[in-house]
């Protein structure tokens, strides 16, 4: 598993999927960043290498186990960023993948954020069954090449998605109880040095 780290600790993964009857919505933030402040009256502004993405969606009705998982992930991420799958850009493995494999066969990744989010991906079956992998290079057509071998076996049809690194709105967990409920998720990518945030054109 190649989960990216923040200050030497694996970044928590928010792996609870959306309710596909109301698909996730993707937005962009074109804001600038402050690169230098010389005094209280002057700031030098720099443009981000590319827009940052935001993702909003409603989860399916959560089980008690899923709620516990979300609470745990949010507690781990109190002072850390979080890793979020880009749900609507998933492709599926077209062949089963075995432990140790570094080349995966999947659906065509054309016309998706795979062209921009070229560093990490997640193989996903459920909120508790997933594996984060690091990519060697941008995916090409139907081939994903990993920097190291898989640590688990994955069947044909497993979802594979690019990932974003950022923050989940803490209000997401304000009203979580043991009673089954769905949860509105608001995620905002953050500008960071963990992933390549330049345009790949």
BAFI-3210 file (N, C-alpha, C; in Angstrom, 3 decimals, decimal comma, padded with zeros to 6 digits):
// residues 201
n [1|2|3|4|5|6|7|8|9|10|11|12|13|14|15|16|17|18|19|20|21|22|23|24|25|26|27|28|29|30|31|32|33|34|35|36|37|38|39|40|41|42|43|44|45|46|47|48|49|50|51|52|53|54|55|56|57|58|59|60|61|62|63|64|65|66|67|68|69|70|71|72|73|74|75|76|77|78|79|80|81|82|83|84|85|86|87|88|89|90|91|92|93|94|95|96|97|98|99|100|101|102|103|104|105|106|107|108|109|110|111|112|113|114|115|116|117|118|119|120|121|122|123|124|125|126|127|128|129|130|131|132|133|134|135|136|137|138|139|140|141|142|143|144|145|146|147|148|149|150|151|152|153|154|155|156|157|158|159|160|161|162|163|164|165|166|167|168|169|170|171|172|173|174|175|176|177|178|179|180|181|182|183|184|185|186|187|188|189|190|191|192|193|194|195|196|197|198|199|200|201]
n.u [000,849|000,512|-000,021|000,003|002,012|001,787|003,760|005,093|003,076|000,526|-001,903|-005,296|-008,052|-011,016|-013,398|-016,067|-018,710|-020,664|-024,260|-025,549|-027,860|-028,077|-025,705|-022,192|-020,952|-018,685|-016,518|-014,539|-011,863|-010,586|-008,939|-006,218|-002,901|-001,145|002,108|004,084|004,317|005,115|004,680|002,078|000,528|001,061|000,924|002,173|000,912|000,464|-000,333|-002,064|-000,694|-002,636|-006,290|-007,914|-009,790|-013,173|-015,452|-018,705|-021,149|-023,832|-023,964|-024,813|-027,352|-025,947|-024,375|-023,964|-021,311|-020,072|-020,483|-018,938|-016,462|-016,201|-016,179|-013,781|-011,888|-012,194|-011,357|-008,674|-007,829|-007,696|-005,614|-004,588|-004,421|-006,814|-007,496|-009,354|-011,379|-011,993|-014,949|-016,747|-015,133|-014,359|-012,891|-013,084|-011,390|-010,398|-009,303|-008,506|-006,376|-003,343|-001,519|001,490|001,531|002,266|001,278|-001,815|-004,860|-007,510|-010,679|-010,855|-009,244|-009,641|-010,675|-011,116|-010,392|-008,118|-006,086|-005,016|-004,751|-002,301|-000,746|-001,562|-003,799|-006,813|-007,817|-010,955|-013,452|-015,213|-016,091|-014,294|-012,588|-010,046|-007,268|-004,576|-002,584|000,515|001,181|003,334|003,471|001,381|-001,759|-002,226|-004,419|-005,779|-004,178|-002,673|000,129|002,004|004,026|004,942|004,388|001,076|-000,552|-002,657|-005,065|-007,187|-010,374|-011,637|-013,473|-013,236|-013,382|-011,411|-009,932|-008,813|-007,319|-007,907|-006,307|-007,034|-009,363|-012,128|-015,240|-015,774|-018,319|-019,567|-019,521|-020,873|-023,494|-023,560|-024,840|-025,625|-027,811|-029,067|-028,276|-027,967|-025,160|-024,097|-021,384|-018,709|-015,988|-012,784|-010,086|-006,679|-003,950|-000,856|002,330|002,450|001,411|001,525|000,535|000,411|-000,652|-001,290|-000,784]
n.v [-001,183|002,236|004,655|008,150|010,243|012,535|014,572|012,271|010,453|008,214|009,459|009,846|008,045|008,895|006,881|006,361|005,756|007,665|008,257|006,998|007,720|010,384|011,820|012,584|015,967|017,950|020,664|023,650|025,664|028,684|030,369|032,512|032,253|033,431|034,341|035,799|038,025|041,233|043,288|044,617|045,892|045,104|042,491|039,818|038,099|034,851|032,691|029,632|026,497|024,986|024,909|024,174|021,371|020,721|018,632|017,464|015,459|013,168|010,604|007,077|005,525|005,062|002,364|001,353|000,572|001,885|004,542|004,611|004,262|006,644|008,549|007,816|008,272|011,046|011,937|011,154|012,898|015,414|017,309|016,956|016,542|014,937|011,995|011,679|009,737|010,264|009,955|009,928|009,528|006,907|003,897|000,485|-002,565|-004,582|-007,008|-009,470|-008,619|-009,484|-010,042|-008,235|-007,408|-004,846|-003,618|-002,699|-003,589|-001,767|-000,008|002,483|005,531|007,992|011,436|012,244|013,113|011,712|012,548|014,714|014,236|012,568|011,136|009,407|006,619|004,770|001,494|000,096|-001,544|-001,488|000,577|-000,337|-001,958|-001,490|-000,187|001,955|003,193|004,160|005,922|005,424|006,932|009,165|007,608|005,542|005,199|002,147|001,198|001,071|001,924|001,000|002,158|000,307|-003,169|-004,611|-005,167|-006,726|-009,077|-008,367|-008,527|-008,875|-006,096|-004,517|-001,258|001,531|004,564|007,981|010,153|012,848|015,237|016,799|018,660|017,616|018,994|019,688|019,760|017,634|015,482|016,340|015,672|012,933|009,845|006,725|005,881|004,874|006,909|009,276|011,150|014,439|015,215|017,416|018,318|019,796|020,259|020,831|023,127|021,715|020,113|017,449|016,161|016,325|019,306|020,637|021,480|018,887|018,908]
n.w [000,000|-000,773|000,657|000,699|002,833|005,607|007,389|008,228|008,802|007,732|005,490|006,352|004,875|003,283|002,686|002,130|000,050|-002,426|-002,657|-005,434|-006,710|-006,499|-007,891|-007,168|-007,052|-008,839|-008,416|-009,071|-007,814|-008,505|-007,121|-005,976|-004,500|-001,619|-001,916|-000,755|001,943|002,550|004,358|006,491|004,621|002,068|-000,233|-002,093|-004,780|-006,051|-008,770|-008,561|-009,672|-010,992|-011,057|-007,938|-006,770|-005,708|-003,993|-003,600|-002,039|-001,200|001,147|001,000|003,080|006,187|007,916|011,371|011,630|009,494|010,273|012,597|011,412|009,906|011,985|013,241|011,183|010,834|013,323|013,243|011,329|012,394|012,469|010,019|006,413|004,187|002,265|-000,668|-002,753|-006,246|-007,077|-009,315|-011,500|-011,721|-012,978|-014,093|-013,254|-015,910|-015,931|-013,492|-010,723|-009,215|-006,115|-005,937|-008,588|-010,990|-013,195|-014,325|-015,910|-017,206|-017,704|-020,339|-019,599|-020,705|-021,190|-018,524|-015,043|-014,643|-016,276|-015,028|-012,273|-011,402|-009,630|-007,434|-006,834|-006,036|-005,349|-004,990|-003,117|-000,975|001,905|003,764|002,417|000,502|-001,441|-001,611|-004,221|-005,756|-008,721|-011,520|-013,798|-015,771|-016,426|-019,308|-021,814|-021,447|-019,446|-016,268|-014,503|-011,720|-008,943|-007,151|-006,240|-005,915|-002,734|-002,180|-003,554|-006,325|-007,774|-011,174|-012,349|-010,092|-008,741|-009,737|-008,917|-009,389|-006,888|-004,546|-002,384|000,607|002,577|004,578|005,324|008,662|009,714|008,671|010,445|012,653|013,445|013,604|014,637|016,295|015,000|011,881|009,115|006,404|005,147|004,454|002,454|002,223|000,474|000,055|-002,010|-001,139|-001,523|-001,876|-001,325|-001,701|-003,878|-007,472|-008,701|-011,063|-014,383|-016,706|-019,742]
ca.u [000,000|001,356|-000,742|000,916|002,138|001,869|004,579|005,468|001,911|-000,350|-003,066|-006,552|-008,811|-012,469|-013,716|-017,503|-019,145|-021,883|-025,524|-025,460|-029,102|-027,763|-024,254|-021,320|-020,753|-017,299|-016,335|-013,144|-011,544|-009,523|-008,309|-004,766|-002,257|-000,190|003,447|004,972|003,740|006,248|004,226|000,622|-000,174|001,435|001,018|002,446|000,001|000,873|-001,401|-001,845|-000,354|-003,906|-007,382|-008,128|-011,112|-014,021|-016,368|-019,806|-022,069|-024,595|-023,674|-025,928|-027,654|-024,771|-024,501|-023,228|-019,887|-019,596|-020,439|-017,751|-015,292|-016,104|-015,732|-012,360|-011,118|-012,220|-010,513|-007,290|-007,513|-007,885|-004,561|-004,016|-005,309|-007,513|-007,491|-010,725|-011,522|-012,802|-015,912|-017,398|-014,158|-013,852|-012,888|-013,083|-010,391|-010,923|-008,709|-008,158|-005,005|-002,818|-000,472|002,782|001,418|002,516|000,574|-003,227|-005,695|-008,777|-011,383|-010,148|-009,298|-009,732|-011,682|-011,376|-009,351|-006,885|-005,055|-004,480|-004,405|-001,437|000,180|-002,080|-005,120|-007,310|-008,649|-012,002|-014,606|-016,134|-015,448|-013,221|-011,791|-009,453|-005,806|-004,041|-001,370|001,189|001,359|004,650|003,285|-000,041|-002,330|-002,270|-005,461|-006,365|-003,096|-002,224|001,411|002,218|005,424|005,283|003,394|-000,118|-000,429|-003,847|-005,654|-008,384|-011,061|-012,110|-014,615|-012,910|-013,300|-010,138|-010,193|-007,787|-007,645|-007,581|-005,866|-007,566|-010,077|-013,567|-015,912|-015,991|-019,753|-019,978|-019,678|-021,481|-024,737|-023,508|-025,281|-025,656|-028,994|-028,734|-028,559|-027,014|-024,309|-023,627|-019,924|-018,162|-014,535|-012,051|-008,671|-005,798|-002,674|000,156|003,510|002,434|001,052|001,810|-000,661|000,540|-001,476|-000,624|-001,373]
ca.v [000,000|003,421|005,842|009,278|010,607|013,935|014,616|010,923|009,646|007,948|010,328|009,085|007,904|008,986|005,879|006,081|006,127|008,467|007,692|007,236|008,302|011,816|011,697|013,629|017,160|018,412|022,082|024,088|026,924|029,335|031,379|032,665|031,993|034,447|033,767|036,569|039,218|042,059|043,970|044,489|046,588|044,597|041,052|039,377|037,015|033,936|031,846|028,204|025,812|024,597|025,077|023,118|020,771|020,465|017,529|017,362|014,358|012,593|009,175|006,156|005,340|004,454|001,404|001,760|000,351|002,975|005,763|004,509|004,471|008,075|009,231|007,512|008,966|012,479|012,163|011,050|014,002|016,705|018,248|016,394|016,490|013,671|011,502|011,479|009,208|011,031|008,873|009,890|009,197|005,552|002,893|-000,851|-003,496|-005,500|-008,300|-009,586|-008,209|-010,300|-009,478|-008,044|-006,846|-003,404|-003,115|-003,057|-003,360|-001,174|000,745|003,653|006,661|009,228|012,447|012,239|013,778|010,907|013,290|015,756|013,630|011,515|010,637|008,301|006,088|003,843|000,361|000,190|-002,448|-001,023|001,575|-000,954|-002,811|-000,633|-000,112|003,138|002,883|005,293|005,720|005,756|007,936|009,304|006,422|005,602|004,353|001,162|000,647|001,822|001,384|001,346|002,266|-000,918|-004,212|-004,646|-005,958|-007,581|-009,519|-007,612|-009,209|-008,104|-005,273|-003,626|000,149|002,222|005,995|008,929|010,689|014,223|015,409|018,066|018,684|017,380|019,901|019,014|019,677|016,315|014,531|016,995|015,041|011,476|009,060|005,298|005,629|004,955|008,196|009,611|012,259|015,306|015,332|018,564|018,149|020,799|019,967|021,874|023,285|021,033|019,625|015,982|015,674|017,239|020,092|021,367|020,946|017,890|019,130]
ca.w [000,000|-000,925|001,105|000,919|004,241|006,019|008,596|008,612|009,163|006,597|005,401|006,458|003,629|003,433|001,664|002,114|-001,294|-002,551|-003,105|-006,876|-007,241|-006,566|-008,087|-006,618|-007,874|-008,834|-008,698|-009,079|-007,149|-009,269|-006,285|-005,964|-003,218|-001,192|-001,940|000,117|002,539|002,972|005,575|006,610|003,547|000,748|-000,408|-003,448|-005,082|-007,106|-009,275|-008,362|-010,924|-011,619|-010,108|-006,957|-006,946|-004,549|-004,265|-002,646|-002,304|-000,100|001,268|001,211|004,499|006,796|009,013|012,558|011,379|008,641|011,080|013,441|010,562|009,592|013,202|013,449|010,152|011,111|014,496|012,792|010,423|013,062|012,063|008,802|005,242|004,001|000,898|-001,138|-004,110|-007,200|-007,297|-010,628|-012,534|-011,536|-014,044|-013,502|-013,755|-016,932|-015,601|-012,074|-010,411|-008,119|-005,254|-006,591|-009,935|-011,107|-014,377|-014,225|-017,093|-016,775|-018,734|-020,862|-018,673|-021,471|-020,862|-017,082|-014,255|-014,631|-017,013|-014,143|-010,980|-011,947|-008,616|-006,634|-007,163|-005,033|-005,742|-003,973|-003,130|000,064|002,760|004,548|001,532|-000,511|-001,442|-002,284|-004,985|-006,389|-010,152|-012,045|-014,835|-016,082|-017,077|-020,768|-022,376|-020,540|-018,623|-015,101|-014,049|-010,323|-008,522|-006,420|-006,431|-005,078|-001,514|-002,101|-004,820|-006,658|-008,873|-012,322|-011,984|-008,981|-009,122|-009,540|-009,053|-008,931|-005,569|-004,184|-001,002|001,100|003,855|004,628|006,244|009,946|009,987|008,206|011,551|013,813|013,881|013,472|015,788|015,984|014,190|010,463|008,478|005,360|005,573|003,373|002,482|001,495|000,446|-000,697|-002,205|-000,634|-002,212|-001,073|-002,053|-001,694|-005,211|-008,579|-008,960|-012,315|-015,465|-017,542|-021,057]
c.u [000,888|000,616|000,249|000,909|002,209|002,585|004,845|004,331|001,049|-001,570|-004,338|-007,326|-010,304|-013,074|-015,190|-018,110|-020,408|-023,114|-025,643|-026,765|-029,007|-026,245|-023,453|-021,147|-019,322|-017,260|-014,865|-013,025|-010,354|-008,763|-006,794|-004,214|-001,304|001,189|004,415|004,210|004,883|005,923|002,706|-000,138|000,127|001,515|001,339|001,647|000,552|-000,301|-001,073|-001,488|-001,583|-005,023|-007,420|-009,570|-011,856|-015,076|-017,444|-020,694|-022,780|-024,267|-024,968|-026,246|-026,527|-025,140|-023,747|-021,726|-019,301|-019,512|-019,219|-016,483|-015,111|-015,626|-014,229|-011,495|-011,062|-011,382|-009,038|-006,868|-007,658|-006,848|-003,879|-004,961|-005,941|-007,480|-008,916|-010,717|-012,345|-013,826|-016,424|-016,433|-013,600|-013,874|-012,869|-011,969|-011,043|-010,307|-008,416|-006,692|-004,538|-001,770|000,835|002,707|001,637|001,852|-000,866|-003,939|-007,059|-009,481|-010,543|-010,336|-009,416|-010,860|-012,088|-010,268|-008,098|-005,756|-004,385|-003,977|-003,584|-000,568|-000,304|-003,450|-005,533|-008,103|-009,670|-013,094|-015,658|-015,379|-014,289|-012,338|-011,281|-007,924|-005,375|-002,735|-000,792|001,448|002,751|004,551|001,792|-000,565|-002,415|-003,340|-006,072|-005,325|-002,730|-000,958|001,731|003,696|005,888|004,126|002,214|000,123|-001,630|-004,249|-006,950|-009,060|-011,367|-013,364|-014,375|-012,818|-011,904|-010,378|-008,952|-008,226|-007,247|-007,112|-006,323|-008,295|-011,558|-014,148|-016,250|-017,469|-020,320|-020,280|-020,376|-022,671|-024,728|-023,960|-025,219|-026,891|-028,629|-029,163|-027,637|-026,295|-023,941|-022,118|-019,501|-016,647|-013,914|-010,593|-007,853|-004,526|-001,595|001,291|003,542|002,140|001,368|000,537|-000,505|-000,369|-000,654|-001,248|-000,310]
c.v [001,237|004,686|006,978|009,687|012,119|013,962|013,217|010,000|009,446|008,862|009,477|009,113|007,966|008,119|005,501|006,633|006,985|007,625|008,017|007,712|009,830|011,925|012,839|014,775|017,643|019,885|022,424|025,434|027,530|030,368|031,391|032,260|033,139|033,809|034,523|037,766|040,045|042,873|043,874|045,124|046,022|043,080|040,763|038,112|036,169|033,091|030,384|027,560|025,336|024,874|023,904|022,633|020,652|019,450|017,521|016,187|013,934|011,107|008,365|006,131|004,530|003,431|001,955|001,618|001,464|004,289|005,772|004,765|005,955|008,857|009,052|008,273|010,459|012,825|012,115|012,280|015,366|017,736|017,779|016,584|015,103|013,285|011,148|010,883|010,161|010,055|008,797|009,570|007,784|004,783|001,537|-001,699|-004,414|-006,886|-008,320|-009,209|-008,940|-009,550|-009,387|-007,431|-005,341|-002,793|-003,635|-002,736|-002,887|-000,529|001,940|004,844|008,001|010,134|012,440|012,993|012,929|011,641|014,356|015,159|012,370|010,822|009,386|007,867|005,155|002,737|000,199|-000,844|-002,028|-000,037|000,989|-001,883|-001,973|-000,683|001,112|002,759|004,166|004,957|006,148|006,924|008,104|008,057|006,617|004,649|003,445|000,538|001,597|001,155|001,911|001,390|001,047|-001,901|-004,112|-005,497|-006,876|-008,042|-008,751|-008,256|-008,277|-007,335|-004,359|-002,194|000,696|003,695|006,814|009,492|012,157|014,240|016,774|017,891|018,401|018,318|019,165|018,922|018,340|015,379|015,128|016,230|013,517|010,811|007,595|004,917|005,796|006,294|008,341|010,899|013,110|015,514|016,523|018,504|019,253|020,400|021,126|021,933|022,672|020,547|018,103|015,410|016,745|017,993|020,987|020,737|019,941|017,956|019,056]
c.w [000,000|-000,511|001,311|002,382|004,428|007,357|009,137|008,977|007,922|006,628|005,497|005,143|003,929|002,345|001,610|000,841|-001,290|-002,833|-004,586|-007,488|-007,277|-006,680|-007,474|-007,609|-007,715|-009,190|-008,694|-008,384|-007,865|-008,444|-006,381|-004,599|-002,903|-001,154|-001,043|000,656|003,118|004,213|005,590|005,458|002,169|000,763|-001,858|-003,703|-006,219|-007,543|-009,008|-009,696|-011,692|-010,621|-009,116|-007,060|-005,622|-004,950|-003,190|-003,038|-001,024|-000,037|001,198|002,705|005,133|007,867|010,217|012,363|010,511|009,409|011,984|012,646|010,259|010,807|013,407|012,454|010,435|012,343|014,102|012,008|011,078|012,618|010,788|007,630|005,147|002,530|000,488|-002,546|-004,973|-007,763|-008,732|-011,762|-012,375|-012,855|-013,347|-014,097|-014,786|-016,804|-014,104|-011,878|-009,157|-007,311|-006,035|-007,974|-009,927|-012,337|-014,336|-015,535|-016,634|-017,962|-019,173|-019,924|-019,403|-021,001|-019,395|-016,369|-014,106|-015,356|-016,151|-012,834|-011,234|-010,899|-007,875|-007,146|-006,035|-005,715|-004,629|-004,203|-002,115|000,949|003,564|003,711|000,367|-000,394|-002,235|-002,974|-005,562|-007,847|-010,582|-013,020|-015,067|-016,780|-018,587|-021,266|-021,342|-019,607|-017,493|-014,590|-012,659|-009,978|-007,735|-006,541|-005,475|-003,827|-001,313|-003,496|-005,061|-007,864|-010,035|-011,894|-010,802|-009,483|-008,829|-009,830|-008,740|-007,579|-005,462|-002,739|-000,528|002,411|003,660|005,674|007,532|010,313|009,536|009,376|012,759|014,350|013,704|014,772|015,399|015,164|012,728|009,880|007,283|005,768|004,362|003,509|001,631|001,607|-000,401|-000,784|-001,667|-001,459|-001,337|-001,961|-002,123|-003,059|-006,247|-008,940|-010,188|-013,366|-016,274|-018,933|-022,144]
res [x|x|x|x|x|x|x|x|x|x|x|x|x|x|x|x|x|x|x|x|x|x|x|x|x|x|x|x|x|x|x|x|x|x|x|x|x|x|x|x|x|x|x|x|x|x|x|x|x|x|x|x|x|x|x|x|x|x|x|x|x|x|x|x|x|x|x|x|x|x|x|x|x|x|x|x|x|x|x|x|x|x|x|x|x|x|x|x|x|x|x|x|x|x|x|x|x|x|x|x|x|x|x|x|x|x|x|x|x|x|x|x|x|x|x|x|x|x|x|x|x|x|x|x|x|x|x|x|x|x|x|x|x|x|x|x|x|x|x|x|x|x|x|x|x|x|x|x|x|x|x|x|x|x|x|x|x|x|x|x|x|x|x|x|x|x|x|x|x|x|x|x|x|x|x|x|x|x|x|x|x|x|x|x|x|x|x|x|x|x|x|x|x|x|x|x|x|x|x|x|x]
***
